[in-house]
Amino acid sequence: MTVQMNPYLTFDNNARPAMEFYRSVLGGELTIMTFGDMGAEGPVPPPDGVMHANLETPDGFVLMASDGDSERPVGSAAAGVSISLSGDDLGKLEGWFHALADGGTIDVPFEKQMWGDIFGQVTDRFGVRWLVDSAAPAA
């Protein structure tokens, strides 16, 4: 039996562009199901709103998302939550960091930290905070 834990993001009616952006950064296969696909006729939720989006990347990540609606407002549900990308492929991690920063805000530059890793923190253009860490090579 296989069990996974996957981040599930809720957006304020911009899940589609967010997930398309994440696909452009991380690669992979993106599937999007709208409320209209499931028979919703709107106006709330709007038929073209994202009921469920699923991104599966070549690196084995799964990121899911949907749009909120008036009965389940997004508000600050993501406050205090970050998505962490880590590993030992410095080039790939650095590329993701800078791609995620496009249109966003670099909170902590991607550079060597006191614990020895190369680390940075970015809040992307959709308000999602990413922690990117490249493990220091063994001495």
BELFENKA-V295614 format. One record per backbone hydrogen bond with DSSP energy under -0.5 kcal/mol. NH is the residue of the N-H (numbers start at 0). CO is the residue of the C=O. E is the energy in kcal/mol with one decimal. If there is no record, write none. Layout:
<<NH:CO:E> <NH:CO:E>>
This chain:
<<6:61:-0.6> <8:63:-2.9> <10:65:-2.9> <12:10:-1.4> <17:13:-1.8> <18:14:-3.0> <19:15:-2.5> <20:16:-2.1> <21:17:-2.5> <22:18:-2.2> <23:19:-1.9> <24:20:-1.6> <25:21:-3.3> <26:22:-2.3> <28:55:-2.6> <29:27:-0.5> <30:53:-2.4> <32:51:-3.0> <34:48:-2.2> <35:46:-3.2> <37:33:-0.8> <37:34:-0.8> <38:35:-1.9> <39:34:-2.4> <48:45:-2.0> <50:32:-2.1> <50:48:-0.7> <51:32:-2.0> <52:64:-2.5> <53:30:-2.6> <54:62:-2.9> <55:28:-2.3> <55:53:-0.5> <56:54:-0.5> <56:60:-2.3> <59:56:-1.9> <62:54:-2.3> <63:6:-2.4> <64:52:-1.9> <65:8:-1.7> <66:49:-3.0> <67:10:-3.2> <68:71:-0.9> <71:68:-1.3> <76:73:-2.0> <78:75:-1.8> <80:77:-2.4> <82:128:-2.6> <83:81:-0.5> <84:130:-3.3> <86:132:-1.6> <89:87:-1.3> <92:88:-2.6> <93:89:-2.9> <94:90:-2.1> <95:91:-2.4> <96:92:-2.6> <97:93:-2.3> <98:94:-2.2> <99:95:-2.9> <100:96:-1.5> <101:97:-0.6> <101:98:-0.9> <103:100:-2.5> <104:122:-3.1> <106:104:-0.8> <106:120:-2.0> <107:120:-2.3> <110:108:-1.3> <110:118:-2.2> <112:116:-2.9> <115:112:-2.2> <117:133:-2.3> <118:110:-2.4> <118:116:-0.6> <119:131:-2.2> <120:107:-2.0> <121:129:-2.3> <122:104:-3.0> <123:121:-0.6> <123:127:-2.9> <126:123:-2.3> <128:80:-0.5> <129:121:-3.4> <130:82:-2.8> <131:119:-3.0> <131:129:-0.5> <132:84:-2.7> <132:130:-0.5> <133:117:-3.4> <134:86:-3.1> <134:132:-0.6>>
